[in-house]
């Protein structure tokens, strides 16, 4: 009798172990690719997605394309061939990687983008409305200037989001002709982009010294370089209005800093975007909820928030 009980118990233990092993072998696996982890915003979105996936007990393969389109395509190929259960691409390039995204769709691997743009081969892209975000940043700048005077602008056409923001700048200015964009600098897609911004904006400042009341930057990284340049020239907060887009600890620190010229930013909730991409995959792929219940079209929009001196204290991390 005792032997029978022992054998039965052992069989039960082995069965549980086998089930656990089978479960581990079939653990849900998600691939997360960031286009360029050296960019704070790319890293914030990708890391948040990976953390959210691990919190669900999923296996995560996180990759960094290092700003290279060929490497991005290669990494997508790798994840498709690996037959992961889903893919998240932070700041991807759907047009340039159309063949890889199509291959993923054909193999039944759902792809969700984060601030990447739309593709017929992806479930959708989780992002803020860049048209509204860009317009609001410009309208804030013009409001601080009383809708009169000259500005300089730092742009970047190599990314769909920053390109749209620049187009919204032009659209708003076309309806407010008392404000003129004296000169614009367009950043190249280079690994030394900070030097590119520094050299380009320094040239604009020298040519237009004393002739502008505001500066608009397409993203916060450009604004940091511009801020440092203007401070080095002896300018103080309030001398001009400097507005950009993205949001983050360094931006909030500068907005609150009496020596910095950064006036405001449109905060994009990158961590929330990354976590929402994982939540959407969980609901659609794992729990089998209809995709249309989550996003009606190719985009799942979230809100950006204006941060300036009036509310920056809410965003600053408490001192330790």
C-alpha positions as CSV (number, residue, x, y, z in Angstrom):
1,X,0.0,0.0,0.0
2,X,2.8,2.4,1.0
3,X,4.6,1.6,-2.3
4,X,1.5,2.3,-4.2
5,X,1.0,5.6,-2.5
6,X,4.6,6.5,-3.0
7,X,4.5,5.6,-6.7
8,X,1.3,7.6,-7.1
9,X,2.8,10.7,-5.4
10,X,6.0,10.4,-7.5
11,X,3.9,10.1,-10.7
12,X,2.0,13.3,-9.6
13,X,5.3,15.1,-9.0
14,X,6.6,14.1,-12.4
15,X,3.4,15.2,-14.0
16,X,3.6,18.6,-12.4
17,X,7.2,19.0,-13.4
18,X,6.4,17.9,-17.0
19,X,3.6,20.5,-17.1
20,X,5.8,23.2,-15.7
21,X,8.5,22.3,-18.3
22,X,6.0,22.4,-21.1
23,X,4.7,25.7,-19.9
24,X,8.3,27.1,-19.8
25,X,9.0,25.7,-23.2
26,X,5.9,27.5,-24.6
27,X,6.3,30.8,-22.6
28,X,5.0,33.7,-24.6
29,X,7.9,35.5,-26.2
30,X,8.0,39.0,-27.5
31,X,10.7,40.8,-29.4
32,X,11.3,44.4,-28.7
33,X,13.4,46.5,-31.1
34,X,14.5,50.1,-30.5
35,X,15.7,51.9,-33.5
36,X,18.4,53.8,-31.6
37,X,18.9,53.1,-27.9
38,X,21.4,56.0,-27.6
39,X,18.3,58.2,-28.0
40,X,16.7,58.7,-24.6
41,X,13.2,58.6,-26.0
42,X,13.7,55.4,-28.0
43,X,15.3,53.8,-24.9
44,X,12.5,54.9,-22.6
45,X,9.8,53.4,-24.9
46,X,11.6,50.1,-25.5
47,X,12.7,49.6,-21.9
48,X,9.1,50.2,-20.7
49,X,7.8,47.7,-23.2
50,X,10.3,45.1,-22.1
51,X,9.6,45.7,-18.4
52,X,5.9,45.4,-18.9
53,X,6.4,42.1,-20.8
54,X,8.6,40.6,-18.1
55,X,6.1,41.7,-15.5
56,X,3.6,39.4,-17.3
57,X,6.1,36.5,-17.1
58,X,6.9,36.7,-20.8
59,X,10.3,36.0,-22.4
60,X,11.8,39.2,-23.9
61,X,14.3,39.5,-26.7
62,X,15.4,43.2,-26.7
63,X,17.4,44.5,-29.7
64,X,19.0,47.8,-30.7
65,X,19.2,48.7,-34.3
66,X,21.7,51.5,-33.5
67,X,20.1,53.9,-35.9
68,X,20.9,51.6,-38.9
69,X,18.1,50.8,-41.3
70,X,19.9,47.6,-42.6
71,X,20.3,46.5,-39.0
72,X,16.7,47.2,-38.2
73,X,15.6,45.0,-41.2
74,X,18.1,42.3,-40.2
75,X,16.7,42.2,-36.6
76,X,13.2,42.0,-37.8
77,X,14.2,39.1,-40.0
78,X,15.9,37.4,-37.0
79,X,12.7,37.7,-34.8
80,X,10.5,36.5,-37.6
81,X,12.8,33.5,-38.2
82,X,12.9,32.8,-34.5
83,X,9.1,32.7,-34.6
84,X,8.5,34.9,-31.6
85,X,4.9,35.4,-30.6
86,X,4.8,39.1,-31.1
87,X,7.0,42.1,-31.9
88,X,7.1,45.7,-30.7
89,X,9.1,48.2,-32.7
90,X,10.0,51.5,-31.0
91,X,10.5,54.4,-33.5
92,X,10.6,51.9,-36.4
93,X,10.6,52.7,-40.1
94,X,7.5,50.9,-41.6
95,X,8.1,52.1,-45.1
96,X,11.7,51.0,-45.2
97,X,11.1,47.6,-43.6
98,X,7.8,46.8,-45.4
99,X,9.1,43.4,-46.6
100,X,10.1,42.3,-43.1
101,X,6.8,43.5,-41.6
102,X,4.9,41.7,-44.4
103,X,6.9,38.5,-43.6
104,X,5.9,38.8,-40.0
105,X,2.2,39.1,-40.9
106,X,2.4,36.2,-43.3
107,X,3.8,34.0,-40.4
108,X,1.1,35.1,-38.0
109,X,3.4,37.3,-35.9
110,X,1.6,40.4,-34.8
111,X,3.6,43.7,-34.8
112,X,2.8,46.8,-32.8
113,X,4.7,50.0,-33.3
114,X,5.5,52.8,-30.9
115,X,5.9,56.2,-32.4
116,X,6.8,54.5,-35.7
117,X,4.0,55.3,-38.2
118,X,1.4,53.1,-39.8
119,X,1.8,50.0,-41.8
120,X,-0.8,47.6,-43.3
121,X,1.2,44.8,-41.9
122,X,1.1,46.0,-38.3
123,X,-1.8,45.8,-35.9
124,X,-1.4,49.5,-35.2
125,X,1.0,52.2,-34.0
126,X,0.8,53.5,-30.4
127,X,1.6,57.2,-30.5
128,X,0.5,60.7,-29.7
129,X,-1.2,62.8,-32.4
130,X,1.9,64.6,-33.8
131,X,-0.3,67.1,-35.7
132,X,-1.9,68.3,-32.5
133,X,1.3,68.1,-30.5
134,X,3.3,70.1,-33.1
135,X,0.6,72.7,-33.5
136,X,0.2,73.2,-29.7
137,X,3.9,73.6,-29.2
138,X,3.9,76.4,-31.9
139,X,0.8,78.1,-30.6
140,X,2.3,78.2,-27.1
141,X,5.5,79.8,-28.5
142,X,3.5,82.4,-30.4
143,X,1.3,83.1,-27.4
144,X,4.4,83.9,-25.3
145,X,5.6,86.3,-28.0
146,X,2.2,88.0,-28.3
147,X,1.9,86.7,-31.9
148,X,4.5,89.1,-33.1
149,X,8.2,89.0,-33.9
150,X,10.8,86.7,-35.4
151,X,11.8,83.1,-34.5
152,X,14.5,80.6,-35.5
153,X,13.7,76.9,-35.9
154,X,15.6,73.7,-35.5
155,X,14.1,70.9,-37.5
156,X,14.6,67.2,-38.3
157,X,12.9,65.7,-41.4
158,X,14.5,62.3,-41.0
159,X,11.8,61.2,-38.6
160,X,8.1,61.2,-39.3
161,X,7.1,62.7,-36.0
162,X,9.6,65.6,-36.0
163,X,8.8,66.2,-39.7
164,X,5.1,66.5,-39.0
165,X,5.9,68.9,-36.1
166,X,7.8,71.1,-38.5
167,X,5.0,71.1,-41.0
168,X,2.6,72.2,-38.3
169,X,5.0,75.0,-37.5
170,X,4.8,76.2,-41.1
171,X,1.0,75.8,-41.1
172,X,0.5,77.9,-38.0
173,X,2.9,80.6,-39.3
174,X,1.0,80.8,-42.6
175,X,-2.0,81.9,-40.6
176,X,-0.1,84.2,-38.3
177,X,1.9,86.4,-40.6
178,X,3.1,88.9,-37.9
179,X,5.5,86.1,-36.8
180,X,8.3,85.1,-39.2
181,X,10.7,82.2,-39.2
182,X,13.9,84.1,-40.0
183,X,16.0,81.1,-40.6
184,X,15.7,77.3,-40.2
185,X,18.2,74.7,-39.5
186,X,17.6,71.1,-40.7
187,X,19.5,68.4,-38.8
188,X,21.2,65.6,-40.7
189,X,20.8,62.0,-39.7
190,X,24.2,61.5,-38.2
191,X,25.7,59.9,-35.1
192,X,27.2,63.2,-34.3
193,X,23.9,65.0,-34.5
194,X,24.6,67.2,-31.4
195,X,27.6,68.7,-33.2
196,X,25.5,69.2,-36.3
197,X,22.9,71.1,-34.2
198,X,25.5,73.1,-32.4
199,X,27.3,74.2,-35.6
200,X,24.1,74.9,-37.5
201,X,22.3,76.8,-34.8
202,X,25.5,78.7,-33.8
203,X,25.7,80.0,-37.4
204,X,22.0,81.1,-37.3
205,X,22.5,82.9,-34.0
206,X,25.5,84.8,-35.3
207,X,23.7,85.9,-38.5
208,X,20.5,86.9,-36.7
209,X,21.8,88.3,-33.4
210,X,19.2,90.5,-31.6
211,X,16.6,89.9,-34.3
212,X,14.6,87.0,-32.9
213,X,12.3,86.6,-29.9
214,X,11.8,82.8,-29.9
215,X,13.3,79.5,-30.9
216,X,11.3,76.4,-31.8
217,X,13.0,73.0,-31.7
218,X,11.5,69.8,-33.1
219,X,12.7,67.7,-30.1
220,X,14.2,68.3,-26.7
221,X,17.7,67.0,-27.6
222,X,18.0,69.9,-30.0
223,X,16.7,72.3,-27.3
224,X,19.5,71.2,-24.9
225,X,22.2,72.1,-27.4
226,X,20.4,75.4,-28.2
227,X,20.0,76.2,-24.5
228,X,23.7,75.7,-23.8
229,X,24.7,77.9,-26.8
230,X,22.4,80.7,-25.7
231,X,23.5,80.5,-22.1
232,X,27.2,80.6,-23.3
233,X,26.3,83.9,-25.1
234,X,25.1,85.4,-21.8
235,X,21.3,85.1,-22.4
236,X,19.0,84.6,-19.5
237,X,15.6,83.0,-19.0
238,X,13.0,85.3,-20.4
239,X,15.2,86.9,-23.0
240,X,13.7,84.6,-25.6
241,X,11.1,81.8,-25.6
242,X,12.5,78.3,-26.3
243,X,9.9,75.6,-26.9
244,X,10.4,72.0,-27.9
245,X,8.7,68.5,-27.8
246,X,9.3,65.2,-25.9
247,X,9.6,65.7,-22.2
248,X,11.9,64.0,-19.7
249,X,13.8,64.6,-16.4
250,X,16.5,66.8,-18.0
251,X,13.9,68.9,-19.8
252,X,11.9,69.4,-16.6
253,X,15.1,70.3,-14.7
254,X,15.9,72.9,-17.3
255,X,12.4,74.4,-17.3
256,X,12.6,74.8,-13.5
257,X,16.2,76.1,-13.7
258,X,16.4,79.9,-13.5
259,X,19.5,79.9,-15.7
260,X,18.0,77.8,-18.5
261,X,16.2,79.3,-21.4
262,X,13.9,76.3,-22.1
263,X,10.4,77.6,-21.5
264,X,8.2,74.6,-22.3
265,X,7.9,71.2,-23.9
266,X,5.1,69.1,-25.1
267,X,5.5,65.9,-23.0
268,X,5.1,62.6,-24.8
269,X,4.5,59.7,-22.3
270,X,7.1,57.3,-23.8
271,X,7.0,54.8,-20.9
272,X,3.2,54.7,-21.1
273,X,3.3,54.2,-24.9
274,X,5.7,51.2,-24.5
275,X,3.6,49.6,-21.7
276,X,0.4,50.2,-23.7
277,X,1.9,48.3,-26.7
278,X,2.4,45.3,-24.5
279,X,-1.0,45.6,-22.9
280,X,-2.5,45.7,-26.4
281,X,-0.6,42.5,-27.4
282,X,-1.8,40.8,-24.3
283,X,-5.4,41.7,-24.9
284,X,-5.4,40.9,-28.7
285,X,-3.0,38.0,-29.0
286,X,-3.3,36.3,-25.6
287,X,-6.8,37.1,-24.5
288,X,-8.2,37.1,-28.1
289,X,-10.0,40.4,-27.8
290,X,-11.0,42.0,-31.1
291,X,-8.4,44.5,-32.4
292,X,-11.1,47.0,-33.2
293,X,-12.1,47.1,-29.6
294,X,-8.7,48.6,-28.8
295,X,-7.9,50.7,-31.8
296,X,-10.4,51.6,-34.6
297,X,-7.7,52.3,-37.2
298,X,-3.9,52.2,-37.8
299,X,-3.2,54.3,-34.7
300,X,-3.8,54.1,-31.0
301,X,-3.5,57.7,-29.9
302,X,-2.5,58.9,-26.4
303,X,-2.3,62.4,-25.1
304,X,0.7,64.7,-25.0
305,X,0.8,67.3,-22.2
306,X,2.2,70.9,-22.2
307,X,4.8,71.3,-19.4
308,X,6.0,74.8,-18.4
309,X,6.8,76.7,-15.3
310,X,3.2,76.5,-14.2
311,X,3.1,72.7,-13.8
312,X,6.7,71.5,-14.0
313,X,6.9,70.7,-10.3
314,X,4.4,67.9,-10.8
315,X,6.9,66.2,-13.2
316,X,10.1,66.8,-11.3
317,X,11.4,63.7,-9.4
318,X,11.4,64.4,-5.6
319,X,14.8,65.0,-4.2
320,X,16.3,62.0,-2.4
